[in-house]
Amino acid sequence: MAEIVTLAEAVRELVRDGDTVALEGFTHLIPHAAGHELIRQRRRELTLVRMTPDIVYDQLIGMGAARKLVFSWGGNPGVGSLHRLRDAVEHGWPVRLELEEHSHAGMAAAYAAGAANLPFGILRGYEGNDLVEHTRVSTVTCPFTGEVLAAVRAHRPDVGIIHAQRADREGNVQLWGITGVQKETVLASARSLVTVEEVVDELDERPGAIVLPSWVVDAVAVAPGGARPSYAHGYYDRDNDFYVAWDAISRDRDTFTEWMQQHVLEAVTA
């Protein structure tokens, strides 16, 4: 059953140096607060997995937490490049970053396979380009039709981290709005952490909501505003100005480091 703990306690107990860690959330519910706690606790040598790494991964990479990135698209949505990601790949600052790139469909298939406790996922894809030559993908032949399909190794992170709107006092988690692979991330991971906007006595019905039962979650941590600058549907809006501002903040190493020192390393959490 999930324990309700502080975010600092959850990261301290669940995440170790060298782990494979997936922080997922699509457009909204991106677990920024959890990413910042990883930085504050100075986790190192992480393999970071995410379908669409954006600002929080730029911050993790720029602070030296990552040795490898497994992804399908990376950028500052609507703005441009992730400058700390580019610096790590192109110049090895602060440490060199290894890349494993997939298609969106390949990442989704890998998460679904991990959630189902299968060794790999299959899909029609990785054709007509040279991506297959630069990543971990193979082929399988359908035993019924003879069709050759792409095969991707299942994602089985050591730790899966997501943000959600709320949980009840038993640790059952509820999220709604645009959802990506949050459910699959939790089910595929050996350990899981969910940050939430609030803990309530009882979860009421919400159209299209996903409920993750307490027995598939290791820890729940209350982190109001934990998805900012992304948004949490029904709680707060996306901070579009910050995404624009991040482009200038992240371009320069010193400016980036000073911003992270002030707004992340020196920030006080419960």
N, C-alpha and C positions, 0 to 999 in steps of 0.2 A: 504494500500500500504506500502511496506517496506520502512523504513527510512535508509539512509546511515549515520552511526554514527561511532564514535570511538569504539574500542573494550571495553574500560573501561566504556564508557557510556552505551553500550548495556548490559553488565553484571550487571551494577548498576541498570538499569531499569527493566530488565527481570527476574533476578534470586534472589530468596529470601531464607533465611535460612529455612530448612525443606522441600524444594521443592524436587520433583522427577525430575531428570535431566538425559537426555540421550545424550551422546556424541558419535556419530556414524561415521563410516568410515571403510572400509574394505581393509586392506593391505596398501592402500594409502589414502590420504585426511583425515587423523586422526586429529581431531581438538586440537592439542597440545597447540597452543597459547591461545585458549579460556579456556582450562583447567588451564593453568597457571594464567590467569586473575581471575578465580574463587578462586585460592589459594591466590593471592595477595589481593583480597577483603575479604578474610577470611570467606568465606561462610561455614556454619556448618549444621550438621544434615541432610545432603543430602541423598536421596535414589538415588544411581547411577545405571543407566541401560545401559548395553552394551552387544552386542552379544559376543565380544571377548575382554574383558578388558586386556590391556597391560600396557605399561610404563606410559602413562598419568594417568591411574587410580591408578597405584601403587603410583604415586606422590600425587594424591588427597587424597588417603587413608592414606598415611604416614604423610600428613600434617594435618590430623584430620578433613577433610571436610565431611567425609561420616559416616553414621550410618548403611547403608544397601547397599548391592550389589545384583542386579538382573542380571544374566548372564548365559551363556552357556559354556564358556571355559575361563580360565584365565591363562596367562603366558607371559613370555618374548619370543617372537617368535624366534625359532631357537636356543635359549640359555638355558632357564630353567624356574625356578619359579619366581614369583613376591614376593620378600622378604618382602616388606612392607605390602602387602596383607596377607601373611602368619603370620607376626608378629601381625597384628590386630586381626586375627581370633584365633590364638593359644595363644596369651599372652595379648590381649586387649590393645596393644600400637599402637598409642597414645590413641585411644578409641576402644572399642570392636565393631566388625563389624558383622552384621547379614547377612547371605547368603540366597539367593533364587536362586537355580540352575535349569536350564532347558536344554533341548536339543536345538541344533541349529534350528531344524525344529519348535520346540515349540516357541522359541523366534521370529522367522520369522512370524509364524502364529499370534502371539500376536500383533506384529507391524502392520501386514496387517489388522487385525481386528480393531485396533485403527484408522488406516488411513481411513477405511471405515465407521467409527462411529458405529461399531458393538460391543456388549458387550463381545464377546469372539471369539476365533478362534478355528477351529477344524482340526484335523490331525490324521493320523494313527501313533501312536508312544507311547512312555513311557511304553513299554511292555518288559518283559524279564529281568527287573532289579528292584531295589528298589528305584529308583529316585522318583517315584510317592509318596512314603511314606514320602518324605523329602521336598516336594515343593508344590506349589499351582497349582494343576491340578485336573480336574474332568473328568467325562464322559458324553456323550449324546448318545441317541439312534436315529439313522436315521429314520425319519418317513416314508421313502419310502422302505428301504430295511431291517430295523431292525438291521443293523450293529451298534455295540457299538464303538464309536470313542472317542479319547481323546479331552478334551476341556481345553483351556488355557484362562485365563482372559486377555482381551485386554490391551496392553500397551497404556496408555494415560498420557504421561509425562506432568508435568507442563511446562517444557522447553525442547525443542529439539535443539541440537547444532550440526552443521556439518561444514565441510570445503569444499570449491569448488574452481575451477580454476578461475572463474570470474563472474562478474555481470555487467549489464549495469546500466546506470544512473537512470533508473526507478526502479531498485531493482529486476529485473528479474535475476535469478541465473542459471548458466550453469556449469555442471560438466560432465566429461567423463573419460573413462578408466574403471578399475574394480570398479563396484558399488555394494554396499551391500544393506542396508535398509535405506539409507539416505532420499530418497523420502518419504518412509513410516514414518520415524521418524518425519519429518517436518509436514506431514499431520496429524499425530496422536497427536501432541503436542498442548497444549493450547497456548503456546508462542514459537516462534522460532527465532534462531539467526544463520546466516550463515556468516562465515569468508571466505574471498576470497583473492586470490593472487593479483587480480587487478580489477579495474572498468574500463570498456571500453564504448565507445560511442554506439556501436552496437554489438550484438552477431551474429557471423557468424555461418554457418552450420558446424557441426562436426559429423562424423559418430558415431552412438551409443550414442550421448550426451543426457543427461536429462536436461530439462529446468523446473525449478520451477518458476511459475509466481509470480510476485511481491505481489499479493494479498494473497498468502499463507505464506508469510514470514514477520515477524515483523521488523527485523533489519538485515542490512548487514554491516559488518565491514571489512575494508581492513586490511589484515594481511599478508604481503609478507613473505613467509617461514613459514606460520602458521601451516603447517602439520609436519614440521621437528621434530624428526628424521625420521618419515615416509616420503613418497614421494608424490609429486603432478605430475601426469602424464603430460608430456609436459613442466614441469617447472624445476624440480630438482629430483635427485635420492635419494633413501633410504640411510641413513647413517648407514650402517651395523656395523661399528666400535663402534658407540654409543650404540647400543643394547648389544654388548658384554661388553662394559665398564660399562653399567648400572648394571650388575650383581654384580660387586665389589662395586660400589657406594652404592647400595641399601641394601647390606647385613648388614652393620653396622649402627646403629641408628645415631651416631654422624656424621659419614661421610656423610650419607644421608642428615641430617639436615644442615650441612655446605654447601653442594652442592646446596641445594634448596635455602638457604639464598643468596648465591652468584649469582646463575644463574636464579632464578625465582623472589624471593622477592625483590631483589635489581635491577632487570632489569627495564629499563625505556621503557614504551609504549606510543604511541601517544594518 
